[in-house]
Amino acid sequence: MIATLKILWNSLKMAMQELRVNKLRTFLSLLGITIGIFCIIFVYTLTGSLETNIRSSLNELGEDVIYVQKWPWGGGGEYAWWKYMNRPEPEYKELKLVEDKVQGAGFSAFGFDVGGKKVEYGDDYMDGVSMVNVSQDFNQIQQLQIMDGRYFANAESNSGANVAILGATIWDGLFGSAEAALGKTVKILGRDVKVIGVMKKKGESMVGVANYDNAVIVPYKFGRTLIDERRNGNTYILVKAKQGVTLEQLKDELKGVMRAAHRLRPTQEDDFALNEITTTNQNLTAMFAGINLGGGFIAFFALLVGGFGIANIMFVTVKERTNIIGLKKAIGAKRGIILLEFLLEAISLCLMGGIIGLLLVLLVATLISNFTSFQVILTVGNVVLGLVISAMVGMISGFIPAYTASKLDPVVAIRSN
């Protein structure tokens, strides 16, 4: 056993020496594998990071939340907008029905959003602000991340008090710091509003949802005194499931309550949408599976070219070392040792190319993360996958040359030039 290990170690050292001596040949051999590994791992890294960022943005909407809305979220197939446009908008009075009759509801809230508004403080102002008008339990359903101050009290929500919570872009632009914003009075659509809370900066969402940086949140009953939600707001009812209640159970209850509220006959279609994150996540899974399959198919051809390059180099190596193989077999080296020796050389060559490819992926991922807002992360799983693929390509492409070397007749091999 020790003798075998020594032979393999010496063979590996000889292989490394050959790689150093024939630098151009080594470079050309590594190039194919490097490109192949770079392609496949970069595709998986990029799509994996994109999927993680999108799912993270979507999950902020709540994995256990149903959105009662006029418009269904798109997700494959034909989108019958002409049918949806005539649907009624959800109304505030329907929130009470949901709270009273949907047993599976933990928290419920009503709201509507309107963009393009102006928030003023003295001579300064922020334009293009999104005004989010919500009822009391909205903070129990959505992740607002209030860093200073507080959410609306029950009395403030019920009376429609003129109070507000500012997003990071708003308080930073008007006051410079969160502490300076608290307790100040700003103007929204000409009305004085007291700032009772400020939110953490979240950054831009990958899918443009749940980004409150450029938003001002006010109680619904105050917001409706400034804006007619029937004409300007896309209203919605958010319903968070109780502990132990599945989304399907919650959806069934909501469907029954909403159909009764809208007085729909059994033969009539729903005139409302019950949207949920899980459906979107399922669509994402299918979409990214297709992207990864396409990327893997393209990378397969790059690896195929690299594998043929490695096989060609190994055939040349066997030819150059034929007499050395004959000497080894003459002094007792077994066929298995010769086979393993050349397999190790091919695998080592491919692993070197794979490592270079992974380093290139890491370099590109770092550059993208540093110079854009999109974070690309090379995971340990993708590193392991790259090394495993490299080793497999080396084993497959090096097997036939290694097998040819192991079958050589020692007498004929020694006499060869």
Number of C-alpha atoms within 10 A of each C-alpha: 6 7 8 12 11 11 17 18 14 13 19 17 13 14 20 14 11 15 17 13 11 10 11 11 15 17 14 15 25 24 20 24 33 27 21 29 32 26 22 26 26 25 21 21 23 19 18 19 19 18 18 16 18 18 18 14 19 22 18 17 19 19 15 19 27 26 23 24 22 21 21 17 16 13 13 7 6 7 12 11 10 8 10 15 12 10 15 15 20 22 16 19 10 16 19 14 15 23 16 11 13 21 15 23 25 17 19 24 24 25 27 23 19 19 15 10 15 17 24 20 15 9 6 11 15 17 13 13 21 21 26 21 25 25 24 22 18 23 16 13 20 16 14 21 14 18 14 16 17 15 23 23 11 13 10 17 21 15 12 18 19 19 22 26 30 27 27 24 21 26 25 17 12 20 15 13 13 21 15 12 24 20 14 14 19 22 15 21 13 11 13 15 22 18 23 19 24 30 24 17 17 15 13 16 18 18 13 10 13 18 19 28 22 21 25 27 24 28 28 24 21 22 24 18 10 12 16 10 21 14 8 12 19 16 22 23 23 26 30 24 25 16 10 7 15 12 20 11 14 22 23 13 17 23 18 13 18 21 17 12 13 13 10 14 10 8 6 9 9 15 19 20 20 22 20 21 20 17 13 15 18 11 15 16 14 10 13 16 13 12 15 18 14 14 18 18 12 15 21 16 12 20 23 16 18 27 27 18 19 28 24 15 20 25 17 13 18 18 17 13 15 22 20 15 21 22 16 18 21 15 9 8 16 13 17 12 19 24 20 19 22 29 24 23 25 30 22 19 24 32 25 18 27 30 19 19 28 25 16 17 25 21 13 14 20 16 13 15 14 12 9 10 12 17 17 25 19 21 15 9 9 18 18 12 15 23 20 14 20 28 22 17 25 25 23 16 25 29 21 17 23 28 17 15 25 24 12 18 14 20 13 11 20 19 11 14 9
